[in-house]
Amino acid sequence: MATSDQAPAECAQCGTALSPRAKACPECGADERTGWRETDPYDGLDLPESAFRDETDETPAPRPVPRVNGLAWYWWLAAALLLALLVLGAAGGLRADPSGT
């Protein structure tokens, strides 16, 4: 058996080769503090598979686009800009010199 200063030749959890001065297994995280257990203390718990999923792996749902009367805000902005351009164009056409000089 390995002393507290020396790790076993291979990890009891996953079988990865360990250096003699390893403090923890680089693959599974078993460490000297747990005594390099031969068995996992959670084996008999019958936890559901969802208990082993990492919530950080799931991508968050996209945020919904704010809507006004069923349209996204950027469509309202585009309509307002188009209307402003039409008004400015019409006002510029009224000021044009009809004689052409």
Sine and cosine of phi, psi and omega as CSV:
sin_phi,cos_phi,sin_psi,cos_psi,sin_omega,cos_omega
0.00,0.00,0.56,-0.83,-0.03,-1.00
-0.97,0.23,0.57,-0.82,0.07,-1.00
-0.98,0.17,0.09,-1.00,-0.03,-1.00
-0.92,0.39,-0.38,0.92,0.02,-1.00
-1.00,0.04,-0.22,0.98,-0.10,-1.00
-0.80,-0.60,0.75,-0.67,0.02,-1.00
-0.99,0.13,0.37,-0.93,0.08,-1.00
-0.92,0.39,0.23,-0.97,-0.02,-1.00
-0.91,0.42,-0.56,0.83,0.06,-1.00
-0.63,-0.78,0.42,-0.91,-0.04,-1.00
-0.93,0.38,0.73,-0.68,0.02,-1.00
-0.95,0.32,-0.38,0.93,-0.03,-1.00
-0.99,0.14,-0.78,0.63,-0.14,-0.99
-0.86,-0.51,-0.15,0.99,0.06,-1.00
1.00,0.08,0.12,0.99,0.02,-1.00
-0.93,0.36,0.67,-0.75,0.05,-1.00
-0.92,0.39,0.69,-0.72,-0.04,-1.00
-0.89,-0.46,0.52,-0.86,0.12,-0.99
-0.97,0.24,0.42,-0.91,-0.06,-1.00
-0.87,0.49,-0.44,0.90,-0.02,-1.00
-0.98,-0.21,0.27,0.96,-0.02,-1.00
-0.90,0.43,0.67,-0.74,0.05,-1.00
-0.99,-0.13,-0.36,0.93,0.03,-1.00
-0.42,-0.91,0.40,-0.92,0.04,-1.00
-0.97,0.25,0.78,-0.62,-0.01,-1.00
-0.94,0.33,-0.27,0.96,-0.03,-1.00
-1.00,-0.06,-0.79,0.61,-0.12,-0.99
-0.94,-0.34,-0.23,0.97,0.05,-1.00
1.00,0.01,0.03,1.00,0.08,-1.00
-0.86,0.51,0.58,-0.81,-0.08,-1.00
-0.66,-0.75,0.08,-1.00,-0.04,-1.00
-0.93,0.37,-0.44,0.90,-0.01,-1.00
-0.91,0.42,-0.58,0.82,0.02,-1.00
-0.99,0.12,-0.06,1.00,0.04,-1.00
0.99,0.17,0.37,0.93,0.00,-1.00
0.74,0.67,0.84,0.54,-0.09,-1.00
-0.82,0.57,0.60,-0.80,0.05,-1.00
-0.97,0.24,-0.51,0.86,-0.01,-1.00
-0.81,-0.59,0.36,-0.93,0.01,-1.00
-1.00,0.08,0.77,-0.64,-0.04,-1.00
-0.93,0.37,-0.21,0.98,-0.03,-1.00
-0.98,-0.18,0.15,0.99,-0.05,-1.00
-0.88,0.47,-0.62,0.78,-0.10,-0.99
-1.00,-0.01,0.19,0.98,-0.08,-1.00
-0.99,0.12,-0.31,0.95,-0.04,-1.00
0.80,0.60,0.76,0.65,0.04,-1.00
-0.96,0.27,0.55,-0.84,0.06,-1.00
-0.93,0.36,0.37,-0.93,-0.02,-1.00
-0.86,0.51,-0.50,0.87,-0.01,-1.00
-0.91,0.41,-0.35,0.94,0.01,-1.00
-0.94,0.34,-0.32,0.95,-0.04,-1.00
-0.99,-0.14,-0.07,1.00,0.02,-1.00
-0.98,0.21,0.62,-0.79,0.05,-1.00
-1.00,-0.10,0.85,-0.52,-0.04,-1.00
-0.90,0.44,-0.38,0.92,-0.01,-1.00
-0.96,0.30,-0.29,0.96,0.02,-1.00
-0.96,0.26,-0.43,0.90,-0.04,-1.00
-0.97,0.23,0.70,-0.72,0.04,-1.00
-0.98,0.18,0.67,-0.74,-0.01,-1.00
-0.94,0.35,0.47,-0.88,0.02,-1.00
-0.92,0.39,0.63,-0.77,0.01,-1.00
-0.90,0.43,0.58,-0.82,0.01,-1.00
-0.95,0.31,0.67,-0.74,0.01,-1.00
-0.94,0.33,0.53,-0.85,0.03,-1.00
-0.98,0.21,0.76,-0.65,0.05,-1.00
-0.87,0.50,0.68,-0.74,-0.06,-1.00
-0.83,-0.55,0.56,-0.83,0.09,-1.00
-0.84,-0.54,0.87,-0.49,-0.03,-1.00
0.79,0.61,0.61,0.79,0.07,-1.00
1.00,0.03,-0.11,0.99,0.01,-1.00
-0.93,-0.38,0.55,-0.83,0.05,-1.00
-0.92,0.38,0.45,-0.89,-0.07,-1.00
-0.85,0.52,-0.56,0.83,-0.07,-1.00
-0.94,0.33,-0.42,0.91,0.09,-1.00
-0.95,0.32,-0.60,0.80,0.08,-1.00
-0.90,0.44,-0.65,0.76,0.03,-1.00
-0.90,0.43,-0.68,0.73,0.02,-1.00
-0.89,0.45,-0.65,0.76,0.02,-1.00
-0.91,0.41,-0.65,0.76,0.01,-1.00
-0.91,0.42,-0.66,0.75,0.02,-1.00
-0.92,0.40,-0.65,0.76,0.04,-1.00
-0.90,0.44,-0.67,0.74,0.04,-1.00
-0.90,0.44,-0.67,0.75,0.03,-1.00
-0.89,0.45,-0.65,0.76,0.03,-1.00
-0.91,0.42,-0.63,0.77,0.04,-1.00
-0.91,0.42,-0.68,0.73,0.02,-1.00
-0.90,0.43,-0.70,0.71,0.02,-1.00
-0.91,0.41,-0.61,0.79,0.04,-1.00
-0.91,0.42,-0.66,0.75,0.01,-1.00
-0.93,0.37,-0.64,0.77,0.03,-1.00
-0.92,0.40,-0.59,0.81,0.04,-1.00
-0.94,0.35,-0.56,0.83,0.04,-1.00
-0.94,0.35,-0.50,0.86,0.01,-1.00
-0.96,0.29,-0.48,0.88,-0.01,-1.00
-1.00,0.07,-0.13,0.99,-0.03,-1.00
-0.90,0.44,0.57,-0.82,0.00,-1.00
-0.96,0.28,0.89,-0.46,-0.04,-1.00
-0.94,0.35,-0.34,0.94,-0.03,-1.00
-0.98,0.20,-0.29,0.96,0.04,-1.00
1.00,0.09,0.15,0.99,0.04,-1.00
-0.94,-0.33,0.00,0.00,0.00,0.00
